[in-house]
Amino acid sequence: MTNPDTPSPADNDKLRGLLTKLDDAIASLGESREFAKPAKLPRVIDTCRRVLMQPGGCAEIEQRAETLEQAGLFLGSDWASPHILIPSLTTQSLKSADSSLVVIEALSELRMLAVAKGRYRHHLISDEGAHHYLTQVMAINLPLLFSAPSEAERETQGRLAEIPRQLFQYLAERIGYEHVIDELISEIWRILQQRPIQVDPVKQMITQIALCQANPEIDLGASGQGADRLVSSLFGPTQGCHEDPGIEVYRERLASMDARGLQYEASGFARAMHDTGLVSPYHPVLLRHLLDFGDNLLSEALGLSSTGRDCLLCYCDLVHTMVRTAIYPETAQAVYGLALTLERGILYQPPVAPALWRQLGLKLSDWSEARLHAAFGDGVSYRARLMEGVLCMLGLPLGVGQGNNPTCQSARALSMWAYNDPDYLLQMVAWAARDDEILMHFEGQPISSQESISGVAQTLPLDLDPVSLLVVPHLDRIYAEMGRRCLGREGDPHRWVNPEFHGWWAGRGFRINVDVATGQLTDLDTFLRHFYASYHPYYNGNQPLIHPQPAGIAVTDSAGRFIGWHAITVLRASLDPSGQMRIYFFNPNNDSGQDWGMGVKVSTSSHGERFGEASLPFEQFASRLYIYHYDPLEHGELAQVDQQELDRVVAMIQESWGADRIPAGGLQADEGV
């Protein structure tokens, strides 16, 4: 039996003829000047479309991926920046009736495949980054891998609908068809281990897996082991809703349950929620039902320990009001946020409970309501949506993400306040949501977010949690204004901005290992010795880090090449289960598990990390650090830091992001090299 994907001799002849035309079209595009390229593009795209329709066409395009991009195929479009592409947007492109849009998207995925397989070394995205992107794209578009075009697709796309399916078949074969689902499941669990606030992309992936499982025409074979726990956590975590009967049916079932049945439901939901970090839409239905049955069952449904239970009993009126106001099937994640907020015990801080009462009655501005509507629709009240965000941020302060926006400083600040100063966070939310203004001070002078000009982000972001959605635009403008007020000062502006922007606990001592004027490495020995003496328990008198500290890292790709500067928070330094000293830190970039090259692989689990933390061995972290803060009145043992260890760190810097930053005369001898 012949493989239907194997091209026949006639197909080969046709494909060879098309490839000759394609190569000519690519050459013409590459040779033309930039202003003339738009006129050459239609010929390239149309020929690519015809190639993709042929058996073997995807492989031929993959081979030409680098040539196509260098010729200017993606010039001036979002696809020219593969590191910022959003997987969820591919569905709309691939199902478009516009053939050019479908083809460009397909070419972009084949470009990513070439990068992932090491055929194309891209300067903006690593092979791991490309592979991760393709995994998400395939997860979100899983039906294109297994099912034929729908009637709607046939009507709108015609034969064009064949291109996405041939594309995904080819992607699955190249990545490993039998591992697509298994890799997807592993990826979901890896993301969930970090406990992000925003879980909608994960829920979409799980929904696609559930649809595939339910489709008798799809044979997953041996794949899909471990999917049941994920699917059941959303669609049937307990006996009362195991077959996903629908909200109304489940509500009727609860009305007829006795105390034992409710107890089983409560414990079942709590187990599923704390196991995965996901909340089923059925869970809020139970929680609201249990408000009339006493706080013991409510505590059981939230999965609380003695700390959380005591907090619930002390503030039962507030908790009941939060459940009634904010927790619906559409805001299900608020259940997890509430549970973890109670577990943290932060309601015992005198300002927090009054601030939450204020939040519950807060009148949102028209601008805030418009922002929430644009991002989340109007399935529930805007006040409930924002309250969901507040509870999730208070419960999961290390789950804050910056989205696809250059606002890592603002995301870090929100996380730090939720972690360390929750009543200050609640004040920021009230100002932003009610008054459309945040007022902060820089060296005694007020800065208004209304009066400040544009911030770091060029557009208003929408891919954020409800709190970040409203607060980040204000913080971004204030942060940028603080930087502008440092113009003309010698050195890096973070020295003055970070303590004023993040809080008094940010150390006033400041170190940087890069000369701002030249970009060259400088004073490495002093930089590293102070870092070890300030943060390493063996050299700072075994003093734990009391307050989280802002820091900056030089992010590198899997080859150790410099990508850019990035804001993170140092949370603690301690021994991991194997006895290795590690730095545990918060990274606001939505996914902390990364390969930074030269053996520096960021861990998010299995090395003593708490939910939301990333970690690296102390030496490896120091090799990517470029600025940090410390308390100048805390004196560590500078002289005791081992020179051999510093030499290893310096070598890692010079081999990676510092390779092009070594001064012409070399590093000085007293810098430890």
C-alpha positions, 0 to 999 in steps of 0.5 A, spaced: 500 500 500 502 506 497 503 512 502 498 517 500 503 523 502 508 520 497 508 524 491 507 520 484 512 522 478 507 526 475 507 530 482 514 530 482 514 534 475 509 539 477 513 540 484 519 541 480 517 546 475 513 550 481 520 550 485 524 553 479 519 558 479 519 559 486 527 560 486 526 565 481 521 569 485 525 569 491 531 571 488 528 577 484 525 579 491 532 578 495 535 582 489 530 588 489 531 594 494 526 595 500 522 600 497 520 595 491 519 589 495 512 589 496 511 589 488 515 582 488 511 579 494 505 577 491 509 572 486 512 569 491 506 568 496 502 565 490 508 560 488 508 558 495 501 557 496 501 552 489 507 549 492 504 548 499 498 544 495 503 539 493 505 533 496 512 534 499 511 542 498 512 543 506 519 540 506 521 544 500 519 550 503 522 548 510 529 547 506 528 554 503 525 558 510 532 562 511 532 564 504 525 566 504 526 570 510 533 573 508 529 575 501 525 580 505 518 575 506 516 578 513 519 585 512 515 590 516 510 585 518 509 582 525 512 575 523 519 579 522 519 578 530 518 571 531 520 571 538 514 576 540 509 572 536 502 569 539 500 562 538 493 563 539 493 568 534 495 563 529 488 560 528 485 566 526 490 566 520 490 559 518 482 559 517 482 566 514 479 566 507 485 571 505 490 566 501 496 571 503 494 570 510 494 563 510 500 562 506 504 567 510 502 564 517 504 557 514 511 559 512 512 562 519 511 555 522 515 552 517 520 557 518 520 556 526 520 548 524 527 550 521 529 553 527 527 548 532 531 543 528 537 547 527 537 548 520 536 555 521 540 559 526 535 565 527 538 571 531 531 572 535 529 566 537 533 559 539 531 552 537 528 551 544 524 557 543 521 555 536 520 548 538 516 551 544 512 555 540 510 550 535 508 545 541 503 551 543 501 552 536 499 545 535 496 544 541 491 550 540 490 548 533 489 540 534 483 539 530 487 541 524 491 535 525 486 530 526 479 532 523 477 534 516 475 541 514 468 543 517 463 546 512 464 553 514 471 552 512 470 549 506 465 555 504 470 560 506 476 557 504 475 552 499 481 548 497 485 553 501 483 549 507 488 543 505 494 547 506 493 548 514 492 540 514 498 538 510 502 543 514 500 540 521 501 533 518 508 535 516 509 539 523 507 532 527 511 528 522 517 532 523 517 533 531 514 526 532 507 525 531 506 519 536 509 524 541 505 530 539 499 529 545 504 527 550 509 533 549 503 537 549 500 534 556 507 534 559 508 542 557 501 543 560 503 540 567 510 544 566 506 550 565 501 549 571 507 547 576 509 555 575 502 556 578 500 562 573 494 567 574 492 567 567 490 560 565 486 561 559 491 558 554 492 552 558 484 551 559 484 552 551 489 546 550 486 541 555 479 543 551 482 541 545 485 534 548 478 533 551 475 534 544 480 529 541 478 524 546 471 524 545 471 524 537 471 517 535 474 518 529 480 520 532 485 515 534 490 517 539 493 510 540 498 510 546 498 517 546 495 521 551 497 518 558 496 523 563 490 527 560 485 524 564 487 528 570 487 534 566 480 534 563 477 531 569 480 537 573 476 542 568 470 538 566 468 533 571 472 533 578 467 530 582 462 524 582 456 529 582 459 532 575 463 527 572 460 526 566 460 534 565 452 535 565 452 542 565 451 548 570 444 548 571 443 540 572 449 540 577 445 546 581 439 541 581 443 535 583 446 539 589 439 541 591 438 534 593 444 532 596 445 530 603 451 533 608 455 527 606 454 528 599 456 535 599 462 533 603 464 528 598 463 534 593 467 539 597 473 535 598 473 532 591 473 539 588 479 542 593 483 536 591 483 537 583 484 545 584 490 544 589 493 538 584 493 542 578 492 550 580 485 550 575 478 551 577 472 547 574 466 552 572 462 547 577 466 549 583 463 556 584 456 553 583 458 548 589 461 554 593 455 559 593 451 553 595 455 552 601 454 559 603 448 556 607 451 550 610 456 553 615 463 554 614 466 547 615 464 545 608 466 552 605 473 551 608 473 543 606 471 546 599 477 551 599 482 545 601 484 550 607 489 548 612 488 550 619 491 557 618 486 558 612 481 555 616 482 560 622 482 566 617 476 564 614 472 563 621 475 570 623 473 574 617 467 570 615 463 576 613 468 578 608 469 571 605 462 570 604 461 577 601 467 576 596 464 569 594 457 572 592 460 578 589 466 575 585 465 568 584 461 565 578 463 559 573 466 565 569 470 567 574 472 560 577 480 562 578 477 566 583 476 560 588 483 558 587 485 565 589 481 566 595 483 559 598 491 561 597 489 568 600 486 565 606 492 560 606 497 566 606 494 569 612 494 576 610 487 578 612 490 579 619 494 585 617 490 590 619 489 594 613 488 588 608 481 587 610 478 594 610 482 595 603 478 588 601 471 591 603 473 598 599 475 593 593 468 590 593 464 596 593 469 600 588 465 604 583 469 603 576 471 608 572 468 608 565 475 607 562 476 601 567 470 598 565 472 599 557 478 596 558 475 590 562 470 589 556 475 589 551 479 584 554 474 579 558 467 581 555 461 582 559 459 575 561 460 577 569 460 584 572 466 588 571 467 589 579 467 581 579 472 580 574 476 585 577 475 582 584 477 575 581 484 578 579 485 581 586 484 575 589 488 571 584 494 576 585 494 576 592 493 568 592 499 567 587 503 573 587 509 569 583 504 568 578 503 575 575 506 575 568 507 581 563 504 578 557 507 580 550 509 587 553 516 590 555 513 592 562 517 587 566 518 593 571 511 594 572 509 586 572 515 585 577 512 591 582 505 588 582 508 581 584 513 584 589 507 588 592 502 582 592 508 578 596 510 583 601 505 589 601 498 587 599 495 593 602 499 598 598 497 593 592 490 594 593 491 602 594 494 602 587 488 598 584 483 603 587 486 609 584 487 606 577 480 603 577 476 608 580 480 615 579 484 613 572 490 616 576 496 613 580 500 618 584 507 616 586 513 620 589 520 620 586 525 623 591 520 627 594 516 630 588 510 627 586 509 624 579 502 623 576 500 617 571 495 622 568 500 627 567 506 623 565 507 622 557 508 615 554 511 609 557 515 603 555 510 600 552 507 603 545 500 600 545 495 599 551 496 591 552 490 587 553 493 580 554 494 581 562 490 579 568 485 584 570 489 587 575 495 588 571 490 590 565 488 596 569 494 598 573 500 597 568 499 602 563 499 607 569 505 604 572 509 604 566 508 611 565 510 613 572 516 608 571 518 612 564 517 618 567 522 616 573 527 614 568 527 621 564 528 625 571 535 621 571 537 624 565 544 627 565 546 623 571 552 618 571 551 611 571 545 607 570 538 610 572 535 604 576 540 606 581 535 611 583 528 609 580 528 602 583 527 604 590 523 609 589 518 605 584 518 598 588 518 600 595 523 602 601 525 595 602 529 595 595 536 596 598 539 603 597 546 600 595 547 598 588 552 595 583 552 594 576 558 590 572 557 594 565 559 601 563 553 605 561 556 609 556 560 604 553 556 597 554 563 594 556 564 589 562 567 593 568 569 592 575 567 584 575 571 582 581 568 588 586 561 586 583 561 579 584 564 580 591 559 584 594 553 580 591 556 574 594 557 578 601 550 580 600 546 574 598 550 568 599 549 565 606 556 562 607 558 569 606 553 574 609 553 570 616 547 566 614 542 572 614 536 570 610 533 575 605 528 579 608 525 583 603 525 581 595 530 585 592 529 588 584 535 585 580 537 585 572 539 579 568 542 579 561 538 574 558 541 569 553 539 564 548 540 556 548 547 558 545 549 563 550 548 569 546 545 576 549 538 577 547 536 583 552 536 586 559 530 583 563 527 585 570 527 580 575 526 579 583 531 575 588 527 572 593 531 567 597 538 564 597 538 557 600 540 550 599 536 545 595 535 538 596 541 536 594 545 540 598 547 545 592 546 553 594 541 556 589 538 563 588 530 563 587 527 568 583 521 571 580 521 572 573 515 576 570 516 573 563 510 568 563 514 562 563 520 561 567 523 555 565 528 557 560 535 554 557 540 560 557 546 556 554 552 554 556 549 549 561 545 554 564 538 551 565 533 555 569 529 550 573 521 551 576 521 545 579 524 539 583 530 543 586 526 546 592 522 551 588 515 554 591 510 555 586 512 561 581 519 561 583 525 559 578 532 557 580 539 557 578 545 554 582 548 560 585 554 561 580 550 560 574 545 566 576 551 570 578 553 569 571 547 572 568 546 578 573 548 585 571 545 589 576 542 588 584 541 592 590 543 591 597 543 594 604 550 598 604 549 597 612 549 590 612 557 588 612 558 581 609 565 578 608 568 580 602 575 577 603 572 570 604 569 569 597 573 564 594 577 566 588 576 560 584 569 560 584 569 568 582 573 566 576 568 560 574 563 566 574 567 571 570 569 565 565 561 564 564 560 571 563 566 572 558 563 565 554 556 568 553 553 575 554 560 578 555 563 575 549 563 582 546 563 586 552 570 585 554 574 592 554 580 593 548 585 592 554 582 586 557 579 586 564 584 588 569 588 583 574 585 585 580 578 583 577 580 576 579 582 574 572 
